[in-house]
């Protein structure tokens, strides 16, 4: 969790979970924090497909089809430091 989020939106309970009584003006005893990461509407996530071609091979004498050579990750590392 970030100690300094860009936006904080406080939420108040609508009423007591047990009896439904209104809770306006009551002292705050604590808060449960949740953070959501989102992208602004003008930014679109980039979806990249990485098809791995399979060569046409006759598998004879116990040979196996070659493994895909993905390495540690499939695709470029995006770097925004430039």
Residue, then its C-alpha position, 0 to 999 in steps of 0.5 A: x500500500x502506498x503511504x501517499x496515494x494520489x486521491x483519497x475518498x473517504x467513505x462513511x457507513x450508512x448505518x449500524x450493521x446490527x440495528x440500522x441506526x444512523x451514525x452521523x456525527x459519531x466519533x471515528x474509532x478507526x478506518x479500514x484502508x483499501x487502495x485501487x490502482x486505475x488508469x486514466x480514461x485516455x490511457x489504453x492498456x497494450x495487449x500483445x499476443x506472442x504466437x510461437x510457431x511449431x515446425x512440422x516434424x515427424x516425431x520418430x524414435x521417442x523424439x519430442x516436439x521442441x519446447x517453446x523458447x519463451x525465456x523468463x518473459x514473453x515480450x518487451x520490457x516497457x521502460x518509461x525512464x526516457 
